[in-house]
Every structure is written in structure tokens, then in C-alpha cells.
Amino acid sequence: MIEEETHPHQFFERIIRSLVSLVGVAILALGATLCKVGNVGLDPFTAINLGISDKLHLSLGVYQLLANIVIIIFVLLLDRKKIGIGTVFNMVLAGFLIDWFSTLYSTMFHYQPTLLTSIINGILGLLVFTLGTSLYMTADLGVAPYDALAPIASTRLNIRYLYCRIVQDIAFMIGALIMGGPIGLATIIISFFAGPLITFWDQHVSEKMVNQLVDFSKEPSGKKIGHGIDVAGKSTYNLVKGSYIHTVEIQKKLSHFSDQELEQKTRQVRQTATQARRVLRTSFAQLLLLKKEQNRRKKSEDRQD
């Protein structure tokens, strides 16, 4: 009886996570498009695919799908647990969405590229790309075929994942250079330094969003929708407002700080950020425990009735 009651909730949660994953793939494709039109480079896999597809006179979407099919065959043979609906979204849609966004961008914007436009597109592209990656990963419905290679190699060869991933990214970057793919600063940042940005989106956007949606899936109601929108709006406003205020304060004080005071202030801000992350993780853990206890008590009351 309990399994029959929980099954619809699990199915609804699966649908919600799938939608989050789909939206994440679309957003990361938009970010990749901005990096592409800004001429600041793309992630190694997309860069090499774009270089090869140009030489073969194929669209990026068609060639990237073919490349993903080849990779996913090996993944299925070696570790099929890494494959999910999110994998399918990424391998099938990412390349075609980049093609579509690129066409849309060129139709909407007509200007002569400059250093300023490249910087703006590059920064926006990195922010949007890492946000999409965060949403896609937080949905936890499988990884892209390219991202499954390093973990499998690490397990099979008994080598640390970090080393496997570095070798993989460098190899694909070299391949992209040889094939004339777009390699630039964004390629280096995405390959080696995107972690902090993705973590930022995880903590401030993706995890909160997915937790709210999953909570809603257990007991859908109009009231929860309104509450979720209200919480999301306030969180976004407070995040932007707080970040701006802190930025202004630091800018205002920088000129008055000595080198020693500046170093001390930097340490204080770093410690505050570390403590805030710990509090956030603890709060999420406590929230999950409270939610589980509420569900347990409710199920207990239902059985008694």
C-alpha cells in the first residue's frame, strides 16, 4: 500500500528532474553559443567537434550526435550506470541547440565584433554555461558521454580521476587545435577553473531550485507554487542586492587599506565565505532530516487511520 502511494510521487519527481536537466542543457548550449560568437573558445569536446564538422561540411548538431553515439557505445559496454535521460538530452540536443542559438544570434544582432563585445560575450557565456552545467548536474539523471570517459578510465586504470580528466581535456584541446576548432581563454577556464563557478550556482540556484521542486512533487498544490515563486524571487533579489552592496563596500574601502589591512580583510572575507558555506550545508542537511521525519510521521498517521 505504501509503495502504491509513493510511486506517483517518485514518477512526478522524475519528470521534474528531467525538465530541470532539459532546461540545463538548453542553458549551457546558450552559454556555449555566447562563447562561440565572442571568439573566446569553447569546451574541448565542442571545440574539436566544431573543427571536424566544418571540415566535413556538416552541422555541429549532426556531427556531435554521431561522435556521442560512438562514445556512448563504449560507455554502455564499460559502465552503463552513468547513462540516464540527462545523457540523452545532452548528446542529442546540445549540438543542435548551439546551431540554433547561433543562427538566432546572428539574425537578432548585427554589429562589427570588437574587443569589448568579445569580453562581454565571453563573460556572459561562461556564467550562462556554468549555470546550465550546474542545473544539468544537479538533476542527477546521467552524465554526458564525454564526461563519463574520465571516471571510467580512472576506475579501469586505477588512476586518480583528476589526472584522467586533465589528460582527456588536454588531448581533446590538442585535437581541436589540429582540426581548427575554437580554442581560447574560455576553453582553459571551462576545462580547469569552472569548478568554483559551478559550485556557486549549485549553492545559490540549482540545489535550492531542485529541492523546492522535489518537495512540491511530493504534495503538489497551488499554494506551494506561489510559495516557491515567492522564495525564488526573494532569494534572487537578496543575492543580487547582497553581492552588489558587498562589492560597493569593498570598492569604497580598497583605496584606504594598507597592504597589511587589505590582506587581513581578504582573510576575513574568505573565512566568512567558508563559514557561510558550512552553515548552508548544515541547514540543508537539517532540512532534509526534518522533511524525512515529517513524511515518516504522516505515513504513520495514515496507516493508523
ABEGO torsion letter per residue (X at the ends): XAAAAAAAAAAAAAAAAAAAAAAAAAAAAAAAAAAAAAGAEBBAAAAAAAAAAAAAGBBAAAAAAAAAAAAAAAAAAABAAABBAAAAAAAAAAAAAAAAAAAAAAAABBBBBBAAAAAAAAAAAAAAAAAAAAAAAAAGAEBBAAAAAAAAAAAAAGBBAAAAAAAAAAAAAAAAAAAGBBBBAAAAAAAAAAAAAAAAAAAAAAAAAAAAAAAAAABBBAAAAAAAAAAAAAAAAAAAAAAAAAAAAAAAAAAABBAAAAAAAAAAAAAAAAAAAAAAAAAAAAAAAAAAAAAAAAAAAAAAX
